[in-house]
Amino acid sequence: MKPKLVVSKKANRKVVQDSQVTMVELVLPNDTNQLGALLGGKLMHWIDIAAAISAQRHSGKVCVTASVDEINFHHPIRLGEVVTLRASVNRAFHTSMEVGVQVTSENLLTGEKKTSNTAYLTFVALDSNGRPSEVFPIFPETNDEKRRFKEALLRRERRLQNRKPLSPKKGVR
Ligand SMILES: CC(C)(COP(=O)(O)OP(=O)(O)OC[C@H]1O[C@@H](n2cnc3c(N)ncnc32)[C@H](O)[C@@H]1OP(=O)(O)O)[C@@H](O)C(=O)NCCC(=O)NCCS
């Protein structure tokens, strides 16, 4: 039996809210380097998981990570801090979706909160034969959602440009 797609009851169409994911993690000793800071690879893993759930929540299909845009680490996240990842689909194209993930860290002892990263990932929905499969369009509602929707198209153009093979200039050694 085909899984049933969940469409927002509000307007019978897919909105950004439908794809929102909040994932909360506690930084434990096994997640850190020798300096007691969260390992970059661990954070990337959490980002990928939160984004994958968001893409699958939007599409109702199995999705794979096609690409991850550059991730910058602005602040170290320390042992014992709480990491909150908020993911949602910024824009759905044909078979792919851009998912944005915002990462914040919180020191529970001081109450200090920091925005550590924003990451953009592209997921592709697959059919039961593992081939790219069409996804619903998404309807941005708030001003922030509309801005992200517009910017997602520009980022997609840049990404697809980067997919093209590099051709070195003649005469350059
Ligand atoms: C991602 C994947 C399904 C794309 O397959 P493909 O045969 O290249 O498909 P197409 O060229 O038809 O592209 C399908 C969609 O993917 C998008 N896409 C493909 N590569 C991309 C990339 N590097 N960055 C952004 N989007 C990409 C295309 O733009 C297209 O989107 P659209 O339908 O919305 O226009 C395929 O490359 C794959 O399976 N990669 C491995 C994924 C994986 O193992 N991920 C890690 C584990 S989850």
The ligand as an SDF file (V2000), in Angstrom:
LIG
                    3D

 48 50  0  0  0  0  0  0  0  0999 V2000
   21.1880   12.6510   -5.7430 C   0  0  0  0  0  0  0  0  0  0  0  0
   20.9390   11.6840   -6.8830 C   0  0  0  0  0  0  0  0  0  0  0  0
   19.6510   10.8880   -6.5910 C   0  0  0  0  0  0  0  0  0  0  0  0
   20.7070   12.5220   -8.1440 C   0  0  0  0  0  0  0  0  0  0  0  0
   20.5500   11.6490   -9.1780 O   0  0  0  0  0  0  0  0  0  0  0  0
   20.8380   12.0750  -10.7090 P   0  0  0  0  0  0  0  0  0  0  0  0
   20.7220   10.8810  -11.5560 O   0  0  0  0  0  0  0  0  0  0  0  0
   22.0490   12.9140  -10.7620 O   0  0  0  0  0  0  0  0  0  0  0  0
   19.5180   12.8770  -10.9870 O   0  0  0  0  0  0  0  0  0  0  0  0
   19.2480   14.1200  -11.8840 P   0  0  0  0  0  0  0  0  0  0  0  0
   20.4300   14.6550  -12.6210 O   0  0  0  0  0  0  0  0  0  0  0  0
   18.0400   13.7190  -12.6730 O   0  0  0  0  0  0  0  0  0  0  0  0
   18.8420   15.1930  -10.7790 O   0  0  0  0  0  0  0  0  0  0  0  0
   17.7380   14.9700   -9.9290 C   0  0  0  0  0  0  0  0  0  0  0  0
   17.6060   16.1850   -9.0460 C   0  0  0  0  0  0  0  0  0  0  0  0
   18.7390   16.2410   -8.1840 O   0  0  0  0  0  0  0  0  0  0  0  0
   19.3200   17.5220   -8.2350 C   0  0  0  0  0  0  0  0  0  0  0  0
   20.7510   17.3590   -7.9830 N   0  0  0  0  0  0  0  0  0  0  0  0
   21.5530   16.3760   -8.4270 C   0  0  0  0  0  0  0  0  0  0  0  0
   22.7910   16.5590   -7.9630 N   0  0  0  0  0  0  0  0  0  0  0  0
   22.7750   17.6800   -7.2180 C   0  0  0  0  0  0  0  0  0  0  0  0
   23.7490   18.3750   -6.4630 C   0  0  0  0  0  0  0  0  0  0  0  0
   25.0170   17.9610   -6.3930 N   0  0  0  0  0  0  0  0  0  0  0  0
   23.3700   19.4840   -5.7950 N   0  0  0  0  0  0  0  0  0  0  0  0
   22.1020   19.9100   -5.8500 C   0  0  0  0  0  0  0  0  0  0  0  0
   21.1160   19.2890   -6.5410 N   0  0  0  0  0  0  0  0  0  0  0  0
   21.4630   18.1910   -7.2200 C   0  0  0  0  0  0  0  0  0  0  0  0
   19.0070   18.0010   -9.6650 C   0  0  0  0  0  0  0  0  0  0  0  0
   19.0830   19.4090   -9.7500 O   0  0  0  0  0  0  0  0  0  0  0  0
   17.5880   17.5000   -9.8110 C   0  0  0  0  0  0  0  0  0  0  0  0
   16.7130   18.3620   -9.1060 O   0  0  0  0  0  0  0  0  0  0  0  0
   15.2600   18.7860   -9.7110 P   0  0  0  0  0  0  0  0  0  0  0  0
   14.5800   17.5170  -10.1590 O   0  0  0  0  0  0  0  0  0  0  0  0
   14.5560   19.3790   -8.5550 O   0  0  0  0  0  0  0  0  0  0  0  0
   15.5170   19.7290  -10.8290 O   0  0  0  0  0  0  0  0  0  0  0  0
   22.1230   10.6970   -7.1470 C   0  0  0  0  0  0  0  0  0  0  0  0
   23.2480   11.4640   -7.5310 O   0  0  0  0  0  0  0  0  0  0  0  0
   22.4520    9.8840   -5.9170 C   0  0  0  0  0  0  0  0  0  0  0  0
   21.7890    8.8920   -5.6440 O   0  0  0  0  0  0  0  0  0  0  0  0
   23.4960   10.2840   -5.1690 N   0  0  0  0  0  0  0  0  0  0  0  0
   23.8860    9.5780   -3.9680 C   0  0  0  0  0  0  0  0  0  0  0  0
   23.0570   10.0890   -2.7880 C   0  0  0  0  0  0  0  0  0  0  0  0
   23.5680    9.5650   -1.4910 C   0  0  0  0  0  0  0  0  0  0  0  0
   23.9750    8.4280   -1.4070 O   0  0  0  0  0  0  0  0  0  0  0  0
   23.5500   10.4170   -0.4640 N   0  0  0  0  0  0  0  0  0  0  0  0
   24.1010   10.1190    0.7990 C   0  0  0  0  0  0  0  0  0  0  0  0
   23.3300    9.1430    1.5710 C   0  0  0  0  0  0  0  0  0  0  0  0
   21.6710    9.6570    1.8800 S   0  0  0  0  0  0  0  0  0  0  0  0
  1  2  1  0
  2  3  1  0
  2  4  1  0
  2 36  1  0
  4  5  1  0
  5  6  1  0
  6  7  2  0
  6  8  1  0
  6  9  1  0
  9 10  1  0
 10 11  2  0
 10 12  1  0
 10 13  1  0
 13 14  1  0
 14 15  1  0
 15 16  1  0
 15 30  1  0
 16 17  1  0
 17 18  1  0
 17 28  1  0
 18 19  1  0
 18 27  1  0
 19 20  2  0
 20 21  1  0
 21 22  1  0
 21 27  2  0
 22 23  1  0
 22 24  2  0
 24 25  1  0
 25 26  2  0
 26 27  1  0
 28 29  1  0
 28 30  1  0
 30 31  1  0
 31 32  1  0
 32 33  2  0
 32 34  1  0
 32 35  1  0
 36 37  1  0
 36 38  1  0
 38 39  2  0
 38 40  1  0
 40 41  1  0
 41 42  1  0
 42 43  1  0
 43 44  2  0
 43 45  1  0
 45 46  1  0
 46 47  1  0
 47 48  1  0
M  END
$$$$
